[in-house]
C-alpha cells in the first residue's frame, strides 16, 4: 500500500502475539499486533508500526521499537513506543474513531502532541492533500472528536476550514477498515517528525 510523500506500507503476514503491557487507559493486558513496515525514500531505515488489539477490547497504534534500532536522530528514536493513538467506538454502530492529535518536536528535540486546533490550523499542520485523500476513502469523515451537544462548534469542512474556534478533531471510519486509521496515524504522528529531522520533504498542495 502506497502512502503519500513517497512512503510505502507493507503488511506482514504473521501476527505478533502475546505482547504484555498496559493499554492506553492504563490497564495491564496482553495484545496481538498486526505489524506494518513503513518504507522511507532515499534508503532511510524502515520503521515498524503495530496495530495492537488488547485482550480487554482496547486497540491502539504505535511506532514499535525493535530490539535493534538503526542510527537515527533523537526526535525519531524517541517516538518509538510513545505517543500511542487509541482507537475507540465511533458515533454509530459499525464505526470507530481515531483522535487527530498531530506530533510536533519541542525545543529539546522531544516529540509531543497538540490536541486542539481550529480546522484551518489543522489543515495547515497536516496538509490539505493528505486530509482530502483520507476523507475521500469510503465511509471516512473528519469531524469534531468529542460529543458536546451543549457547545456550538462550527462545522468541520476542508474546502472552507473554520479559523474561529479551537476544537479536538477526529477521524471516523468503518470498523472493517484497517488501512484508514493506519494512514492517519502515520501522517499525523510520524510524518511531522520525519519532516522535522529532514528525512521527508514537507507536503505541499
MIFILUM-890192 format. One record per residue: x, y, z of N, C-alpha, C in turn. Coordinates in steps of 0.2 Angstrom, whole numbers, padded with zeros to 4 digits, always signed. Layout:
<pts>
XYZXYZXYZ
...
</pts>
This chain:
<pts>
+0004-0006+0000+0000+0000+0000+0004+0006+0000
+0003+0011-0005+0007+0017-0005+0004+0022-0002
+0008+0026+0002+0005+0032+0006+0007+0038+0002
+0007+0044+0005+0010+0050+0002+0017+0051+0004
+0020+0056+0001+0027+0059+0002+0032+0053+0000
+0030+0048-0004+0035+0043-0006+0035+0038-0001
+0031+0037+0004+0031+0032+0009+0027+0026+0006
+0029+0020+0008+0026+0014+0006+0025+0009+0012
+0019+0007+0013+0017+0002+0018+0017-0005+0016
+0019-0009+0020+0018-0017+0018+0016-0020+0025
+0011-0024+0024+0008-0028+0030+0012-0034+0030
+0014-0036+0036+0017-0043+0037+0011-0048+0038
+0013-0054+0036+0008-0059+0036+0007-0062+0043
+0012-0063+0047+0012-0066+0053+0010-0060+0059
+0006-0062+0063+0004-0058+0069+0009-0059+0075
+0010-0053+0078+0014-0053+0084+0009-0055+0090
+0010-0060+0093+0006-0062+0099+0009-0062+0105
+0005-0061+0111+0007-0062+0117+0011-0056+0120
+0010-0050+0117+0013-0044+0119+0010-0041+0126
+0014-0042+0131+0011-0039+0138+0013-0032+0139
+0008-0028+0142+0009-0021+0143+0003-0018+0146
+0003-0012+0145-0003-0008+0148-0006-0004+0142
-0013-0004+0142-0017-0001+0137-0017+0006+0138
-0020+0010+0133-0020+0017+0134-0023+0020+0140
-0028+0016+0142-0031+0018+0149-0028+0015+0155
-0022+0012+0154-0018+0010+0160-0019+0003+0162
-0023-0001+0159-0025-0007+0161-0020-0012+0159
-0017-0017+0163-0012-0022+0162-0016-0027+0157
-0013-0029+0152-0017-0033+0147-0011-0037+0142
-0014-0041+0138-0010-0044+0133-0013-0043+0126
-0008-0041+0121-0011-0039+0115-0008-0044+0109
-0012-0044+0104-0010-0047+0097-0009-0041+0093
-0003-0041+0089-0002-0035+0085-0002-0037+0077
-0005-0033+0073-0004-0033+0066+0002-0028+0065
+0007-0031+0061+0013-0027+0060+0014-0025+0053
+0015-0018+0053+0016-0015+0046+0023-0012+0046
+0026-0013+0040+0033-0010+0039+0032-0003+0034
+0035+0002+0037+0035+0008+0033+0041+0010+0030
+0041+0010+0023+0047+0011+0020+0048+0018+0018
+0054+0021+0019+0055+0028+0018+0059+0029+0012
+0059+0035+0008+0063+0036+0002+0070+0037+0004
+0075+0037-0001+0082+0039+0000+0086+0034+0004
+0084+0028+0004+0087+0022+0008+0088+0023+0015
+0083+0027+0018+0082+0028+0025+0080+0021+0028
+0082+0020+0034+0079+0013+0038+0072+0013+0038
+0069+0007+0037+0062+0007+0038+0060+0007+0045
+0053+0008+0046+0050+0009+0053+0045+0004+0053
+0043+0002+0059+0038-0003+0061+0032+0000+0065
+0026-0001+0062+0020+0001+0066+0016-0005+0068
+0014-0005+0074+0010-0010+0077+0003-0008+0078
-0002-0012+0076-0009-0011+0077-0011-0016+0082
-0011-0014+0089-0012-0018+0094-0019-0019+0096
-0021-0025+0097-0028-0027+0099-0027-0031+0106
-0029-0027+0111-0028-0030+0118-0034-0034+0120
-0033-0039+0124-0037-0044+0126-0043-0041+0130
-0042-0035+0133-0048-0032+0136-0052-0028+0131
-0051-0028+0125-0055-0025+0120-0052-0018+0117
-0047-0015+0121-0044-0009+0118-0040-0010+0112
-0039-0005+0108-0034-0005+0102-0030+0001+0102
-0024+0001+0099-0020+0007+0098-0015+0006+0093
-0013+0011+0090-0007+0011+0085-0001+0014+0088
+0005+0011+0087+0011+0014+0090+0017+0013+0085
+0022+0017+0085+0028+0016+0081+0032+0011+0086
+0033+0005+0084+0036+0000+0088+0043+0000+0088
+0046-0001+0094+0053+0000+0095+0056-0007+0094
+0060-0009+0089+0063-0016+0089+0069-0017+0093
+0071-0023+0094+0077-0024+0098+0083-0020+0096
+0084-0020+0090+0090-0016+0087+0087-0010+0083
+0088-0004+0086+0086+0002+0082+0091+0005+0078
+0090+0006+0071+0096+0009+0067+0097+0016+0070
+0103+0018+0068+0105+0025+0069+0100+0030+0066
+0098+0035+0070+0093+0040+0068+0093+0046+0073
+0091+0051+0071+0090+0057+0076+0086+0056+0082
+0088+0059+0087+0084+0058+0094+0077+0059+0093
+0074+0064+0089+0067+0065+0089+0063+0059+0086
+0066+0056+0081+0063+0050+0079+0064+0044+0083
+0070+0043+0086+0071+0037+0091+0066+0038+0097
+0065+0044+0099+0061+0045+0105+0053+0044+0103
+0052+0044+0097+0045+0042+0095+0043+0035+0096
+0048+0031+0096+0046+0023+0097+0043+0022+0103
+0038+0018+0103+0034+0016+0109+0031+0021+0113
+0030+0027+0110+0027+0033+0114+0022+0036+0109
+0018+0040+0112+0013+0044+0109+0008+0039+0105
+0006+0034+0108+0001+0029+0105-0006+0033+0104
-0009+0030+0099-0015+0033+0097-0021+0027+0098
-0025+0029+0102-0030+0024+0104-0036+0024+0099
-0039+0019+0097-0045+0018+0093-0051+0016+0097
-0056+0020+0097-0062+0019+0101-0068+0018+0097
-0074+0017+0100-0080+0016+0096-0082+0023+0093
-0085+0023+0088-0087+0030+0085-0094+0032+0087
-0097+0036+0083-0104+0039+0085-0110+0034+0083
-0109+0029+0079-0114+0025+0077-0111+0018+0077
-0116+0013+0076-0114+0006+0075-0110+0005+0069
-0104+0001+0070-0100-0001+0064-0095+0005+0062
-0094+0009+0067-0089+0015+0066-0085+0015+0072
-0078+0017+0070-0073+0018+0075-0070+0025+0074
-0067+0027+0080-0064+0034+0080-0057+0034+0082
-0053+0039+0078-0046+0040+0080-0045+0047+0081
-0043+0050+0087-0042+0057+0088-0036+0059+0084
-0037+0065+0081-0032+0068+0077-0028+0073+0081
-0022+0070+0084-0018+0074+0088-0011+0074+0085
-0009+0079+0081-0003+0079+0077+0003+0080+0082
+0009+0077+0080+0015+0077+0083+0019+0084+0081
+0022+0086+0086+0027+0092+0085+0034+0090+0089
+0039+0093+0087+0045+0092+0091+0047+0098+0094
+0048+0098+0101+0049+0104+0105+0057+0106+0105
+0058+0111+0108+0065+0114+0108+0070+0109+0111
+0068+0104+0114+0073+0099+0117+0073+0093+0112
+0070+0093+0106+0070+0088+0102+0066+0082+0104
+0061+0084+0108+0057+0078+0111+0050+0079+0107
+0048+0073+0105+0041+0073+0101+0035+0074+0106
+0031+0078+0104+0025+0079+0109+0019+0080+0104
+0013+0080+0107+0007+0081+0103+0003+0087+0105
-0001+0090+0100-0006+0095+0101-0013+0092+0100
-0017+0094+0104-0024+0092+0104-0029+0096+0101
-0029+0103+0102-0034+0107+0100-0031+0112+0094
-0035+0112+0089-0034+0117+0083-0040+0120+0080
-0040+0125+0077-0045+0127+0073-0044+0122+0067
-0049+0121+0063-0049+0117+0057-0044+0120+0052
-0043+0126+0051-0039+0129+0047-0031+0128+0049
-0030+0128+0055-0024+0126+0058-0022+0119+0057
-0027+0115+0058-0026+0108+0057-0024+0106+0050
-0028+0109+0045-0026+0108+0038-0019+0111+0036
-0017+0116+0039-0010+0119+0038-0005+0114+0041
-0006+0111+0047-0002+0107+0050-0001+0100+0047
-0006+0097+0044-0006+0091+0041-0006+0091+0034
-0008+0096+0030-0008+0097+0023-0015+0095+0020
-0017+0099+0016-0024+0098+0014-0024+0092+0009
-0019+0091+0005-0019+0085+0001-0020+0078+0005
-0017+0078+0010-0017+0071+0014-0024+0071+0017
-0027+0076+0020-0033+0076+0023-0039+0074+0018
-0038+0077+0012-0043+0076+0007-0043+0069+0005
-0037+0066+0004-0036+0059+0002-0039+0054+0007
-0038+0056+0013-0041+0052+0019-0048+0052+0019
-0051+0058+0018-0058+0058+0019-0062+0056+0012
-0058+0055+0007-0061+0053+0001-0062+0045+0001
-0059+0042+0006-0060+0035+0007-0067+0033+0009
-0069+0027+0007-0076+0025+0008-0078+0025+0016
-0083+0029+0018-0085+0029+0025-0081+0033+0029
-0076+0037+0027-0071+0040+0032-0073+0048+0032
-0074+0050+0038-0075+0058+0039-0071+0061+0044
-0070+0067+0043-0066+0071+0049-0071+0076+0052
-0072+0075+0059-0077+0079+0062-0074+0081+0069
-0078+0085+0073-0076+0086+0080-0076+0079+0084
-0071+0078+0088-0070+0072+0091-0074+0070+0097
-0076+0075+0100-0080+0074+0107-0087+0077+0106
-0091+0073+0108-0098+0074+0108-0100+0079+0113
-0101+0085+0112-0103+0090+0117-0109+0094+0114
-0115+0092+0114-0120+0095+0111-0122+0102+0114
-0120+0103+0120-0121+0109+0123-0117+0115+0121
-0111+0113+0117-0107+0118+0114-0108+0119+0107
-0108+0125+0105-0109+0126+0097-0102+0127+0094
-0100+0122+0091-0094+0122+0087-0096+0123+0079
-0092+0127+0076-0093+0127+0069-0091+0121+0065
-0095+0119+0059-0094+0113+0056-0087+0112+0054
-0084+0106+0053-0078+0104+0051-0078+0103+0043
-0075+0108+0039-0075+0107+0032-0068+0109+0030
-0066+0105+0025-0059+0105+0022-0059+0111+0017
-0065+0111+0013-0065+0116+0007-0065+0123+0010
-0068+0124+0016-0068+0131+0019-0067+0130+0026
-0061+0128+0028-0060+0127+0035-0060+0133+0040
-0064+0132+0045-0065+0137+0050-0059+0139+0054
-0058+0146+0055-0052+0148+0059-0054+0152+0065
-0060+0150+0068-0063+0154+0074-0062+0150+0080
-0064+0144+0081-0064+0140+0087-0059+0134+0087
-0055+0134+0092-0051+0128+0093-0055+0122+0096
-0054+0116+0093-0058+0110+0095-0053+0104+0094
-0056+0098+0096-0052+0092+0095-0055+0088+0089
-0051+0087+0084-0054+0084+0078-0053+0076+0079
-0057+0072+0075-0056+0065+0075-0058+0062+0068
-0055+0057+0066-0056+0053+0060-0061+0048+0062
-0067+0047+0058-0071+0042+0059-0071+0037+0053
-0071+0031+0054-0070+0026+0049-0074+0020+0050
-0076+0016+0045-0079+0009+0046-0075+0004+0050
-0078+0001+0054-0074-0004+0059-0070-0009+0055
-0072-0011+0049-0069-0016+0045-0063-0013+0041
-0062-0006+0041-0057-0003+0038-0050-0002+0042
-0045-0006+0041-0039-0006+0044-0034-0001+0041
-0035+0001+0035-0030+0005+0032-0031+0012+0034
-0037+0015+0034-0038+0022+0035-0034+0024+0042
-0036+0021+0048-0033+0023+0054-0025+0023+0054
-0022+0018+0050-0015+0017+0049-0012+0023+0045
-0015+0025+0040-0013+0030+0036-0013+0037+0040
-0019+0038+0044-0019+0044+0048-0014+0044+0053
-0013+0038+0056-0008+0038+0062-0001+0040+0059
+0001+0037+0053+0007+0039+0050+0008+0046+0048
+0003+0049+0046+0003+0056+0044+0003+0061+0049
-0001+0060+0055-0001+0065+0060+0004+0063+0066
+0006+0057+0066+0011+0055+0071+0018+0055+0069
+0019+0052+0063+0026+0050+0061+0029+0055+0056
+0025+0057+0051+0027+0062+0046+0030+0068+0049
+0026+0071+0054+0029+0078+0056+0036+0077+0059
+0037+0071+0062+0044+0070+0065+0049+0069+0059
+0047+0065+0054+0052+0064+0048+0053+0071+0045
+0048+0075+0044+0049+0081+0041+0054+0086+0045
+0053+0086+0052+0057+0090+0056+0064+0088+0056
+0066+0081+0055+0073+0079+0055+0076+0079+0048
+0072+0081+0043+0074+0082+0036+0074+0075+0032
+0071+0070+0035+0071+0064+0031+0065+0063+0026
+0061+0069+0026+0055+0069+0022+0053+0076+0020
+0052+0077+0014+0050+0084+0012+0043+0086+0014
+0042+0092+0016+0035+0094+0018+0030+0093+0013
+0024+0091+0014+0019+0090+0009+0017+0097+0007
+0016+0098+0001+0013+0104-0002+0007+0103-0006
+0002+0108-0007-0004+0107-0010-0010+0104-0007
</pts>
